[in-house]
């Protein structure tokens, strides 16, 4: 079956107007908001200036040209400046179902990324600090993009750029020495470390000398002092063990945990090169790259006391990743508060003469705040992500017991539904929007939620099971493909709408990647779930006459594949039964 992009090109080639390229014309073609209007539409408004005619006149001319020669359309209509196209719906359905039955979960995969590596820097938790709800967006957006790049043939590299360097470790050591309890830290891990970190800041308000002690301990870490390094490694080990449990629940793994400390010995060559290229200016003892010419504040690389900064390490990291992975693109999934930082970083790399600066992409997202304000680790005002997941799972378990007390593996289903609801919540809106975290919203199991899509998929699987199972279906239909007469069983608004939606799966994933926007897939599978439920209510399926039953079961299978695979891409598991 052709994918949507190929069909757009096919339409553009049939029109082939003068003065505009085929690919450009194909880019103008859109999907109508209502399937009844057609499968594709060409708005002719952009062409009015080129041809000096009204959009409707252009649409009529193109219609006449297409209808004067052999074409694949069942209908071509010029309406209010739009040229609408309908492909033969029966033929389209047949090709779609054949492809899904042949490919299964591989349906929607692509090869455009073959041979291309994409680095994705996401989650990037801080050592000895809580894995809180504020880390949710970066974590699930990055992981979703990772899976989508894989789906379209790219080689993604997931990087957890750990915050494992800085004076906060000196503060932690001081806090540990004064108030730490080994048994408590062994038992509670990061929770205990966070508690003494908060206490440090409370005490430092009245005892500022603690800040000097902290700087001294961090200097001992930099110098490799055995006691300082022992504690530093302890804090790191406890943190990675704790966050590893959350990552496991989210189904997330990383290819690299190289954080800030990894680049300590890789900054000097970058600074030397900047010096040699006369890009560094000394200002009040600090080393900067002056970016005034480009409307930005200076990029500070080395403070007057000789300390390096985030920008220095990020420069070293960018060069390391290019050398190590030779990436096609390198993404930074980081909150929009860092917009200026990344503009500065990319500009410095451009000034250094590296053409690959254009392949660096900041993927910003909105912040998460509590209903009564923002979060602060220093003040102990955070919502732990583990606690959010636990509460969601608990709520899911309560609902499952109410609705289906005999459900097998109820605890595992509750985990899948509860965790899925949190992930889905984070990916249901455009990533740039700020999120006000509310348990009521996260744990709302009605409407446009993960449980709705999960339940719809489970309904489709139940139908397939009653029909003899997916394996039996695919084997039968390979031996005896659906006939044109059988495919007529899908005629009607609900069946045709579902076919059209399923046919757009691959393009939807590509669109999400082009926009770095996983919510495109999230909204798409909501649409597919709604469409399947309308189809389920409008058509007899299991008890349909034999000449109708096979096609409807095949479409049920296609809907199941897209729902399950779409959920997997955004990081939500799909229970077989709910």
C-alpha positions as CSV (number, residue, x, y, z in Angstrom):
1,X,0.0,0.0,0.0
2,X,1.2,3.5,-0.8
3,X,1.8,5.7,2.2
4,X,0.3,9.1,2.3
5,X,3.3,11.0,1.1
6,X,3.5,8.8,-2.0
7,X,-0.2,9.4,-2.7
8,X,0.3,13.2,-2.4
9,X,3.1,12.9,-5.0
10,X,0.9,10.8,-7.2
11,X,-1.8,13.5,-7.1
12,X,0.8,16.3,-7.8
13,X,2.2,14.4,-10.8
14,X,-1.2,14.1,-12.3
15,X,-1.8,17.8,-12.1
16,X,1.8,18.8,-13.1
17,X,1.2,22.5,-13.5
18,X,3.8,24.9,-14.9
19,X,5.7,27.2,-12.6
20,X,5.7,25.0,-9.6
21,X,7.6,21.7,-8.7
22,X,5.8,18.4,-8.1
23,X,7.2,18.1,-4.5
24,X,6.2,21.6,-3.6
25,X,2.7,21.1,-4.9
26,X,2.5,17.8,-3.0
27,X,3.4,19.7,0.2
28,X,0.3,21.9,-0.3
29,X,-2.0,18.8,-0.2
30,X,-3.8,18.2,3.1
31,X,-6.0,15.7,4.8
32,X,-9.6,17.0,5.0
33,X,-11.1,17.4,8.5
34,X,-14.0,15.2,7.5
35,X,-13.4,11.9,5.6
36,X,-16.7,12.5,3.8
37,X,-15.1,15.4,1.9
38,X,-12.5,13.2,0.4
39,X,-9.2,11.4,1.2
40,X,-7.0,14.4,0.2
41,X,-7.6,18.0,-0.7
42,X,-5.5,20.7,-2.5
43,X,-6.2,24.2,-1.3
44,X,-5.7,26.4,-4.3
45,X,-5.4,29.7,-2.5
46,X,-1.6,29.8,-2.5
47,X,-1.7,29.3,-6.3
48,X,-4.0,32.3,-7.0
49,X,-1.0,34.7,-7.1
50,X,1.0,32.5,-9.4
51,X,-1.8,31.9,-11.9
52,X,-3.6,35.2,-11.4
53,X,-7.0,33.4,-11.1
54,X,-9.4,32.7,-8.4
55,X,-8.8,29.6,-6.3
56,X,-12.1,28.1,-7.5
57,X,-11.2,28.6,-11.2
58,X,-7.8,27.0,-10.6
59,X,-9.5,24.0,-8.9
60,X,-11.9,23.6,-11.8
61,X,-9.0,23.7,-14.3
62,X,-7.0,21.1,-12.4
63,X,-10.2,18.9,-12.1
64,X,-10.7,19.0,-15.9
65,X,-7.1,18.1,-16.5
66,X,-7.2,15.1,-14.2
67,X,-10.5,13.8,-15.5
68,X,-9.3,14.0,-19.2
69,X,-6.9,11.2,-18.6
70,X,-6.8,7.8,-16.8
71,X,-6.7,8.3,-13.0
72,X,-7.0,6.3,-9.8
73,X,-9.8,8.4,-8.2
74,X,-13.4,7.4,-7.6
75,X,-14.3,11.1,-7.4
76,X,-12.7,14.5,-8.0
77,X,-14.5,17.6,-6.8
78,X,-13.8,21.4,-6.9
79,X,-15.5,23.0,-3.9
80,X,-14.9,26.6,-2.6
81,X,-11.3,26.8,-3.9
82,X,-10.4,23.2,-2.8
83,X,-9.8,20.3,-5.1
84,X,-10.9,17.2,-3.3
85,X,-9.9,13.6,-4.2
86,X,-11.4,10.3,-3.3
87,X,-9.5,7.1,-4.0
88,X,-11.4,3.9,-4.6
89,X,-12.4,3.1,-1.0
90,X,-12.7,-0.7,-1.6
91,X,-9.3,-0.9,-3.3
92,X,-7.7,1.3,-0.5
93,X,-9.1,-0.9,2.2
94,X,-7.9,-4.1,0.5
95,X,-4.4,-2.8,0.2
96,X,-4.3,-1.5,3.7
97,X,-5.5,-4.7,5.3
98,X,-3.1,-6.8,3.2
99,X,-0.2,-4.7,4.4
100,X,-1.2,-4.7,8.1
101,X,-1.8,-8.5,8.0
102,X,1.6,-9.0,6.4
103,X,3.6,-6.7,8.7
104,X,1.8,-6.9,12.0
105,X,3.6,-4.7,14.6
106,X,6.0,-3.6,11.9
107,X,3.2,-1.8,10.2
108,X,4.0,2.0,10.1
109,X,7.8,1.4,10.1
110,X,9.9,3.2,7.7
111,X,13.4,3.3,6.2
112,X,14.0,7.0,5.8
113,X,16.3,6.9,8.8
114,X,18.5,4.1,7.5
115,X,22.2,4.9,8.3
116,X,21.4,8.0,10.3
117,X,22.2,8.3,14.0
118,X,20.2,10.7,16.3
119,X,21.5,11.5,19.8
120,X,18.8,12.3,22.3
121,X,19.8,14.0,25.6
122,X,16.9,13.6,27.9
123,X,15.8,13.1,31.6
124,X,19.2,14.1,32.9
125,X,18.5,13.6,36.5
126,X,20.7,15.2,39.3
127,X,22.7,12.9,41.6
128,X,21.4,12.9,45.2
129,X,18.3,14.8,44.3
130,X,14.8,13.4,44.0
131,X,13.4,12.1,40.7
132,X,10.3,14.3,40.9
133,X,7.4,15.1,38.7
134,X,9.3,18.0,37.1
135,X,11.6,15.4,35.4
136,X,8.5,13.6,33.9
137,X,8.2,15.7,30.7
138,X,11.9,15.4,29.6
139,X,11.9,11.7,30.4
140,X,8.8,10.6,28.6
141,X,9.2,13.1,25.6
142,X,12.8,11.9,25.0
143,X,11.9,8.2,25.4
144,X,8.9,8.6,23.0
145,X,11.1,10.3,20.4
146,X,13.7,7.5,20.8
147,X,11.1,4.8,20.0
148,X,9.7,6.8,17.1
149,X,13.1,7.3,15.5
150,X,13.6,3.5,15.8
151,X,10.3,3.0,14.2
152,X,11.3,5.0,11.1
153,X,14.7,3.3,10.7
154,X,17.0,5.7,12.5
155,X,19.6,4.6,15.1
156,X,18.8,6.6,18.2
157,X,21.3,7.0,21.1
158,X,19.6,7.8,24.4
159,X,21.8,9.9,26.7
160,X,21.2,10.6,30.4
161,X,23.5,13.6,30.9
162,X,23.7,13.2,34.7
163,X,24.0,16.3,36.9
164,X,26.9,14.7,38.8
165,X,29.3,17.7,39.3
166,X,29.2,20.9,41.2
167,X,29.3,22.5,44.6
168,X,26.1,20.8,45.7
169,X,28.2,17.7,46.4
170,X,30.3,19.7,48.8
171,X,27.1,20.8,50.5
172,X,25.9,17.2,50.7
173,X,29.2,16.1,52.3
174,X,28.9,18.8,54.9
175,X,25.3,17.9,55.5
176,X,26.2,14.2,55.7
177,X,29.1,14.8,58.2
178,X,26.9,16.9,60.4
179,X,23.4,15.3,60.3
180,X,23.7,12.1,58.2
181,X,22.6,8.7,59.5
182,X,24.2,5.7,57.8
183,X,21.3,3.4,58.6
184,X,18.8,5.9,57.4
185,X,20.7,6.6,54.1
186,X,21.1,2.8,53.6
187,X,17.3,2.4,54.1
188,X,15.9,5.5,52.4
189,X,18.6,6.3,49.8
190,X,17.9,9.5,47.9
191,X,15.0,10.4,50.2
192,X,17.4,10.6,53.2
193,X,20.0,12.5,51.1
194,X,17.4,15.0,50.0
195,X,16.4,15.5,53.7
196,X,19.9,16.5,54.8
197,X,20.3,18.7,51.6
198,X,17.2,20.6,52.6
199,X,18.6,20.9,56.2
200,X,21.9,22.3,54.9
201,X,20.1,25.2,53.1
202,X,17.9,25.9,56.2
203,X,21.0,26.0,58.4
204,X,23.0,28.0,55.9
205,X,20.6,30.9,56.2
206,X,21.8,31.6,59.7
207,X,25.3,29.9,59.4
208,X,26.7,31.2,56.1
209,X,30.1,29.7,57.0
210,X,28.6,26.3,55.9
211,X,28.9,27.6,52.3
212,X,32.6,27.9,52.7
213,X,32.9,24.4,54.1
214,X,30.9,23.1,51.2
215,X,33.2,24.8,48.7
216,X,36.2,23.3,50.5
217,X,34.8,19.8,50.3
218,X,34.0,20.2,46.6
219,X,37.6,21.2,46.0
220,X,38.6,18.0,47.7
221,X,36.4,16.1,45.3
222,X,38.1,17.9,42.4
223,X,41.5,17.0,43.8
224,X,40.6,13.3,44.2
225,X,40.7,13.2,48.0
226,X,39.8,9.6,49.1
227,X,37.2,10.5,51.7
228,X,35.5,13.0,49.5
229,X,35.5,10.6,46.5
230,X,34.1,7.8,48.7
231,X,31.1,9.9,49.7
232,X,30.7,11.3,46.1
233,X,30.5,7.7,44.7
234,X,28.2,6.6,47.5
235,X,25.7,9.4,46.7
236,X,25.9,8.5,43.0
237,X,25.4,4.8,43.6
238,X,22.4,5.4,45.8
239,X,20.8,7.8,43.3
240,X,21.2,5.5,40.2
241,X,19.8,2.5,42.2
242,X,16.8,4.5,43.2
243,X,16.1,6.2,39.8
244,X,16.7,2.9,38.0
245,X,13.6,1.5,39.7
246,X,11.5,4.3,38.2
247,X,13.0,4.0,34.8
248,X,12.2,0.3,34.9
249,X,8.6,1.0,35.6
250,X,8.5,3.5,32.7
251,X,10.1,1.0,30.4
252,X,13.1,3.3,29.7
253,X,16.8,2.4,29.2
254,X,19.7,4.6,28.2
255,X,22.6,4.0,26.0
256,X,24.9,6.4,27.9
257,X,25.0,7.8,31.4
258,X,27.9,10.1,30.7
259,X,27.2,13.2,32.7
260,X,29.0,16.4,33.6
261,X,31.9,14.7,35.4
262,X,32.7,12.7,32.3
263,X,33.7,15.9,30.5
264,X,36.0,17.3,33.1
265,X,39.1,16.3,31.1
266,X,37.5,17.2,27.7
267,X,37.0,20.9,28.2
268,X,40.6,22.1,28.0
269,X,41.1,21.3,24.3
270,X,37.8,23.2,23.5
271,X,38.9,26.2,25.5
272,X,42.4,26.1,23.8
273,X,40.8,26.0,20.4
274,X,38.5,29.0,21.2
275,X,41.5,30.9,22.4
276,X,43.4,30.1,19.2
277,X,40.4,31.2,17.1
278,X,40.3,34.5,19.1
279,X,36.8,33.9,20.1
280,X,37.4,34.3,23.9
281,X,37.3,37.6,25.6
282,X,38.3,38.3,29.2
283,X,35.7,40.3,31.1
284,X,36.3,41.0,34.8
285,X,38.6,38.1,35.0
286,X,36.1,35.7,33.4
287,X,36.4,34.1,30.0
288,X,33.4,34.7,27.7
289,X,32.4,34.5,24.0
290,X,30.9,37.9,23.2
291,X,27.6,37.3,21.4
292,X,26.3,40.9,21.4
293,X,26.4,41.0,17.6
294,X,23.7,38.3,17.5
295,X,21.5,39.9,20.2
296,X,22.6,37.6,23.0
297,X,24.3,38.1,26.3
298,X,27.8,36.7,26.6
299,X,28.4,32.9,26.8
300,X,30.3,32.5,30.1
301,X,32.8,29.6,29.9
302,X,35.2,30.2,32.8
303,X,34.5,32.2,35.9
304,X,37.0,34.6,37.4
305,X,38.0,32.0,40.0
306,X,38.8,29.4,37.2
307,X,35.6,27.4,37.6
308,X,34.0,26.1,34.4
309,X,30.2,26.1,33.8
310,X,27.4,24.2,32.1
311,X,28.2,25.9,28.8
312,X,31.8,24.6,28.9
313,X,30.7,21.1,29.6
314,X,28.0,21.2,27.0
315,X,30.5,22.4,24.4
316,X,32.7,19.4,25.3
317,X,29.8,17.1,25.2
318,X,28.6,18.3,21.8
319,X,32.1,17.7,20.2
320,X,32.4,14.3,21.9
321,X,29.0,13.2,20.6
322,X,29.8,14.3,17.1
323,X,33.2,12.5,17.1
324,X,31.8,9.4,18.8
325,X,28.4,9.0,17.0
326,X,28.7,11.2,13.9
327,X,25.1,12.1,14.4
328,X,22.6,13.2,11.8
329,X,20.9,15.2,14.6
330,X,21.6,15.8,18.2
331,X,18.5,16.7,20.3
332,X,18.4,18.3,23.8
333,X,15.1,17.6,25.5
334,X,15.3,20.4,28.1
335,X,12.8,22.9,29.5
336,X,12.2,26.2,27.7
337,X,13.9,28.1,30.5
338,X,17.2,27.0,28.9
339,X,16.3,28.5,25.4
340,X,19.0,31.2,25.7
341,X,21.6,28.7,26.9
342,X,21.2,26.5,23.8
343,X,21.1,29.5,21.4
344,X,24.4,30.6,22.9
345,X,25.8,27.0,22.7
346,X,24.8,26.5,19.1
347,X,26.1,30.0,18.1
348,X,29.5,29.3,19.6
349,X,29.8,26.1,17.7
350,X,28.9,27.9,14.5
351,X,31.5,30.6,15.2
352,X,34.0,27.8,15.7
353,X,33.4,26.9,12.0
354,X,31.6,23.6,12.6
355,X,28.9,23.0,9.9
356,X,27.1,20.5,12.1
357,X,25.9,23.3,14.4
358,X,22.7,23.2,12.3
359,X,22.1,19.6,13.3
360,X,21.8,20.5,17.0
361,X,18.2,20.9,18.1
362,X,16.8,22.2,21.4
363,X,13.5,20.4,22.1
364,X,11.9,22.7,24.7
365,X,8.9,21.8,26.9
366,X,6.8,23.6,29.5
367,X,7.4,23.4,33.2
368,X,5.5,21.4,35.7
369,X,4.3,23.3,38.8
370,X,2.1,22.3,41.8
371,X,-1.3,23.7,42.1
372,X,0.0,26.0,44.9
373,X,3.2,27.0,43.2
374,X,6.5,25.8,41.8
375,X,8.8,23.1,43.2
376,X,12.1,23.5,44.9
377,X,14.5,20.8,46.1
378,X,16.2,23.2,48.4
379,X,13.0,23.8,50.3
380,X,11.8,20.2,50.2
381,X,8.8,21.2,48.1
382,X,8.6,18.4,45.5
383,X,6.3,15.7,44.3
384,X,8.2,12.5,43.9
385,X,7.5,10.7,40.6
386,X,7.6,7.3,42.4
387,X,4.7,8.5,44.7
388,X,2.7,9.7,41.7
389,X,3.1,6.4,40.0
390,X,2.2,4.5,43.2
391,X,-1.0,6.6,43.6
392,X,-2.0,6.1,40.0
393,X,-1.5,2.4,40.3
394,X,-3.5,2.3,43.5
395,X,-6.4,4.1,41.9
396,X,-6.3,1.8,38.9
397,X,-6.5,-1.2,41.2
398,X,-9.5,0.2,42.9
399,X,-11.3,0.7,39.6
400,X,-10.4,-2.7,38.3
401,X,-11.8,-4.3,41.5
402,X,-15.0,-2.4,41.0
403,X,-15.4,-3.3,37.3
404,X,-13.8,-6.7,36.9
405,X,-13.0,-8.4,40.3
406,X,-12.1,-11.7,38.5
407,X,-9.6,-10.1,36.2
408,X,-6.5,-12.3,35.9
409,X,-3.2,-10.6,36.8
410,X,-5.1,-7.7,38.2
411,X,-2.0,-6.2,40.0
412,X,0.0,-6.2,36.8
413,X,-2.9,-4.7,34.8
414,X,-3.2,-2.0,37.5
415,X,0.5,-1.2,37.1
416,X,0.2,-0.9,33.3
417,X,-2.9,1.3,33.5
418,X,-1.7,3.4,36.4
419,X,1.8,4.1,35.1
420,X,0.3,4.5,31.6
421,X,-2.1,7.2,32.8
422,X,0.8,9.3,34.1
423,X,2.8,9.0,30.9
424,X,-0.2,9.7,28.7
425,X,-1.0,12.8,30.7
426,X,2.4,14.2,30.1
427,X,2.2,13.5,26.4
428,X,-1.4,14.4,25.7
429,X,-0.8,18.2,25.0
430,X,1.8,20.1,23.0
431,X,5.1,19.8,24.8
432,X,5.7,23.5,25.1
433,X,2.6,24.0,27.3
434,X,3.2,24.4,31.1
435,X,1.5,21.7,33.1
436,X,-0.1,22.4,36.5
437,X,0.2,19.0,38.2
438,X,-3.0,17.7,39.7
439,X,-3.7,14.2,40.9
440,X,-7.3,14.6,39.7
441,X,-6.1,15.2,36.2
442,X,-3.5,12.5,36.2
443,X,-5.8,10.0,37.7
444,X,-8.9,10.8,35.6
445,X,-9.8,7.6,34.0
446,X,-12.5,9.1,31.7
447,X,-12.2,10.8,28.3
448,X,-9.0,11.3,26.4
449,X,-6.8,9.1,28.7
450,X,-4.5,6.1,28.5
451,X,-7.2,3.8,30.1
452,X,-9.6,4.7,27.3
453,X,-7.2,3.7,24.6
454,X,-6.0,0.7,26.5
455,X,-9.6,-0.5,27.0
456,X,-10.4,0.0,23.4
457,X,-7.4,-2.1,22.4
458,X,-8.4,-4.8,24.9
459,X,-11.9,-4.8,23.3
460,X,-10.4,-5.3,19.9
461,X,-8.2,-8.2,21.2
462,X,-11.2,-9.8,22.8
463,X,-13.0,-9.8,19.5
464,X,-10.0,-11.3,17.8
465,X,-9.7,-14.0,20.5
466,X,-13.4,-14.9,20.0
467,X,-12.8,-15.1,16.3
468,X,-10.1,-17.7,16.7
469,X,-7.1,-15.5,17.4
470,X,-4.9,-13.2,15.4
471,X,-2.6,-15.9,14.2
472,X,-5.5,-17.9,12.7
473,X,-6.9,-14.8,11.1
474,X,-3.6,-13.8,9.4
475,X,-2.9,-17.3,8.2
476,X,-6.4,-17.6,6.7
477,X,-6.3,-14.3,5.0
478,X,-2.9,-15.0,3.5
479,X,-4.2,-18.2,2.0
480,X,-7.5,-16.6,0.9
481,X,-7.2,-12.8,0.5
482,X,-10.3,-10.7,1.0
483,X,-12.3,-10.3,-2.2
484,X,-13.7,-7.0,-3.5
485,X,-17.2,-8.3,-2.6
486,X,-16.1,-9.0,1.0
487,X,-14.5,-5.6,1.3
488,X,-17.8,-4.0,0.6
489,X,-18.6,-5.0,4.2
490,X,-16.5,-2.0,5.3
491,X,-18.5,0.6,3.2
492,X,-20.2,3.3,5.2
493,X,-18.9,6.3,7.2
494,X,-17.6,4.4,10.2
495,X,-15.7,1.7,8.3
496,X,-14.2,4.1,5.7
497,X,-13.2,6.6,8.4
498,X,-11.3,3.9,10.4
499,X,-9.6,2.6,7.2
500,X,-8.5,6.2,6.4
501,X,-7.1,6.8,9.9
502,X,-5.2,3.5,10.1
503,X,-3.6,4.2,6.7
504,X,-2.0,7.4,8.1
505,X,-0.1,5.7,11.0
506,X,3.4,5.8,9.4
507,X,2.9,9.4,8.2
508,X,1.7,10.4,11.7
509,X,4.9,9.0,13.3
510,X,7.0,10.9,10.7
511,X,5.0,14.1,11.4
512,X,5.6,13.7,15.1
513,X,9.4,13.4,14.5
514,X,9.5,16.4,12.1
515,X,7.8,18.5,14.9
516,X,9.6,16.7,17.8
517,X,6.1,16.4,19.2
518,X,5.0,13.0,20.6
519,X,1.5,14.4,21.3
520,X,0.9,14.0,17.6
521,X,0.9,10.3,18.1
522,X,-1.0,10.5,21.4
523,X,-3.9,12.5,19.8
524,X,-3.8,10.2,16.8
525,X,-4.4,7.0,18.8
526,X,-7.2,8.7,20.7
527,X,-8.8,9.4,17.2
528,X,-8.3,5.8,16.2
529,X,-9.8,4.5,19.5
530,X,-12.9,6.7,19.0
531,X,-13.2,5.7,15.4
532,X,-12.9,2.0,16.3
533,X,-15.6,2.3,19.0
534,X,-17.9,4.0,16.4
535,X,-17.2,1.1,14.0
536,X,-17.8,-1.4,16.8
537,X,-21.2,0.1,17.5
538,X,-22.3,0.6,13.9
539,X,-21.4,-2.8,12.4
540,X,-22.1,-6.5,13.2
541,X,-18.7,-8.1,13.6
542,X,-18.6,-11.6,15.2
543,X,-22.1,-12.4,14.3
544,X,-22.0,-10.9,10.8
545,X,-22.7,-13.0,7.7
546,X,-19.6,-14.9,6.5
547,X,-19.2,-12.7,3.5
548,X,-18.9,-9.6,5.8
549,X,-17.4,-11.1,8.9
550,X,-13.8,-11.7,7.6
551,X,-13.3,-8.1,6.4
552,X,-14.6,-6.6,9.7
553,X,-12.4,-8.9,11.8
554,X,-9.4,-8.0,9.6
555,X,-10.1,-4.3,10.2
556,X,-10.4,-5.0,13.9
557,X,-7.0,-6.6,13.8
558,X,-5.6,-3.5,12.0
559,X,-7.1,-1.2,14.6
560,X,-5.6,-3.3,17.4
561,X,-2.1,-3.2,15.7
562,X,-2.1,0.6,15.4
563,X,-3.5,1.1,19.0
564,X,-1.0,-1.3,20.6
565,X,2.0,0.0,18.6
566,X,0.9,3.6,19.1
567,X,0.7,3.1,22.8
568,X,4.2,1.4,22.8
569,X,5.7,4.3,21.0
570,X,4.6,6.8,23.6
571,X,5.7,4.4,26.4
572,X,2.3,3.0,27.5
573,X,1.8,-0.8,27.9
574,X,-1.4,-2.4,26.5
575,X,-3.1,-5.0,28.7
576,X,-4.8,-7.9,26.8
577,X,-7.7,-7.7,29.2
578,X,-9.1,-5.0,31.4
